Amino acid sequence: MKTQNGIIGVYHWGNKRIFLNAAIGLFLFFLCSCESSDGDMQEPDLDEVGFNIDVSGSFSRDMEGTNATYKFNEMPSSFVTTHQLAIYLTDGEGYTVTATILLNGASLPTKGKYNITDFSSGTGLQELDAGLIFGQNGGVSHNSIGSSIGSITLTETGNGFVKGTLVGALLATGNGSGSISINGSFHAEFIP
């Protein structure tokens, strides 16, 4: 009799467990459906213009959006390179990550990994050195000057677009405090 009660108890608990799992599954399905209808809740499809970046440390933020652009900034004649590739990734609240690579000429470099360089090192700046800047509304609170941790990787380039990833450790400027790390991916479009 104990065995039968035990079997019945297990069978009864198994039915409750199936019902509970089904209820949780339906709840998660409806939760995801609601989030999918709200464009702000979705991660950008990086087959299209957009970015997704995690900022952590003394300041934390999940950045995502579709304001992802790049252009070539002409550098002063006395500078070590003629141009700088600048990739601007700005979210809805004006927080921006700017990724830069120094170039000779206004054309995209080849696919590959471009290391962040400690701009204050004795070797100075060189072509293909990379850098990262973080701030809000045009201000700069953190950058990679003084740090040599991180890189910008270009995974795909084409006519008017560039895709890639970035990672780095940034130190505070006069407008910021502490240090942050950033890690993410982007698909940026060209602006003249």
N, C-alpha and C positions, 0 to 999 in steps of 0.2 A: 504493500500500500504506500509506503514511503517513497518507493521508486516511482510509482504512478503519480503521486502528488508532485514529486520532483520533476518528472517529465512534463506534467501539466504546467507546473510553475515556469519551467524553462520555455515551453511553448507559448505560454501567456506573455512572459517577458519579451520573447522574440517578436510577437505581434506588436507589442508596445514600442519596441525598439525600431521596427520597420516603420511604424506610423510616425515616430519622433524624427527619424532620418528623413522621411518624405516631407514632413512639415518644415524642417530646417532647410531642405533643398528648395522648396517652394518659396520660403522667405528670402533666401539668398537670390533666387531667380528674379523675384519682384524687386528686390533692392537694386540689383544690377540693371534691371530694365528701367527703373526710375533714374538712375545715374546716367544711363546711356542717352536718355532724352534731354539731359542738361549738358550742353556743349562744354561748359566749364569743368565738368567732372571727368571728362575723357582725357586720356593721354594723347598727345598728338601722334598722328600716323606719320612716321618719319619717311614714308614714301612720298610725303607731301611736305611743304615748307612748315617747319616747326622745331621745337626743342623740348627737352625734358632734362632738367638739371637738379641735382640734390646739393644743397648748401648745408654744411653742418659745422659745428664748433661754437665759438662765442656768439655766433648768429646762425640760426637755422631757418631754412626755407625750402619748400619744394617749388621750384620754378618750372613752369611750362607755358607754352603759348605758341603763337604762329608768327610773331614779329621777329623773324630771323633773317637778317640781311648781311651782305658783305660788300665791301668796296676796297679800292686801292688808294691809300693815302700817299701823296707825294711827300717825300721827306726833304728837309733842307739840303742844300748843295754840299754842305760840310759833313753831312751825316754818313755813316758807314755804308748804307744802302740807299738806293734811289726811291724805293717804295716800301710800304708796309701793307700787308693783307690784314684787314680788320674785319672780324666777324662779330656782329652785334646781336645779342639775344636778350630781348626785353619782354618782361611779363606785364600783366594788366595793371600792376601797381607801380610800374616804373623801375623795378629792379632790373639791372642789366649786367650780364657777363659779357665782357669783350675779350675775344681771343685774337692775338696778333702773331704774325710771322713776318720777319724781315726779308725783303726780296730786292733783287736787282731787276727791275722791269715790272710792268703792271700786268702780269699774267699769273694764273694759278700755278703753284708748284705741283710736282708730281705727288701721287698718292704716297703716303708713308707717315712715319712718326717724327714729329718735330719737338725736340726737348726744350723745356723751360730752362732758361739760363739765368744764373745769378748776375744781374746787370752790374753789380758792384764788384764783381771779381776782377782780378788783375788782367785777364785776357780781354776784357771789354766785349762789346757787342760784335756779332758777326752775322753774315747772311745766313738765313734759315733758323736763327734763334727765335724762340717763341716766348710769349708772355701772356698773362691773364690779369684782368682787372674786374673788380666787382664794385657796384655802387647803386645809388638810386637817384632818379631824376637828374641825371647829368653829373652828379657828384661821385667821387671815388672814396670808398671807405677801406678797401683792401686791394692789394696787388701782389704780384709775384716778385717784385724787386727785393733782393736780399734772400730769396728762396731759390733753390735749384731743384725743387721736387715737383714733377709733373710733366705733362706733355699734351700736345694737340696732335691728334691723328686724323689725317684726311683719308677716308675710306673710299670715297667716290667723288669724282669731279666731272662736270659736263658743261654744256653750253648754258651759262647763266646760273649754275647751281654748284654747291659743294656740300658734301655730307661728311660727318666725322664724329669723333668723340673727344672729350677733354677731361683732364683730371689734374688737380694741382693743390698745393698748399699755399695759401695767401696770407700775407702779414698786413697788419693795420697801417693805414696812412694817418695823417693828422686828423682826418675826419672820422676815423673808426677806432675800434678797440679790440684787443684780443687777436686771435687768428682763426681762419676758417679753412675748410677744405671743400672743393667743388668736384663733382663727378657727374658727367652726363653726355648726352648725344644731341646732335643738331643736323638740320637740313636747311641751309640758308640759300637765299636767292640774291642775285647780283643787283645792286643799285648803282647807277653811274655817279 
